[in-house]
Amino acid sequence: MKSSPCKQGDSCWEGYKAQGKKKSPSGKKTSGGSIKMVNNCVPITKKASGSPLKIAPLLGMIAKKVIVDKVSEKLK
C-alpha cells in the first residue's frame, strides 16, 4: 500500500534541505481551491569555521617541502 503524500517527510534534492513551506510556484491548487503548499528547498551551506580540513593541505605541502629540502641536502 502506498503511503499518503501528506504523511511523507520533507523531501528536497541532494544538497538541499527543506526550510518551511511556500506557495506552489506553478500555482497548482488543492481540491478545496486554495494554492498548494510545497517545501521551500534551500541549498545546504557549510559553516566557515577554522576546521582542520582547510589546514591539512597546507600542512601536507609544508611537510613535502621539508622532506625535499632534507633529501637535497643529503645529495649535496
QUIKA-V891820 format. One record per run of one state. SS is the DSSP state (@ for helix, = for strand, . for the rest). FROM is the first residue (numbers start at 1). TO is the last residue. If there is no record, write none. Layout:
# QUIKA-V891820
ss->SS from->FROM to->TO
ss->SS from->FROM to->TO
This chain:
# QUIKA-V891820
ss->. from->1 to->15
ss->= from->16 to->23
ss->. from->24 to->28
ss->= from->29 to->29
ss->. from->30 to->34
ss->= from->35 to->35
ss->. from->36 to->36
ss->= from->37 to->43
ss->. from->44 to->51
ss->@ from->52 to->75
ss->. from->76 to->76
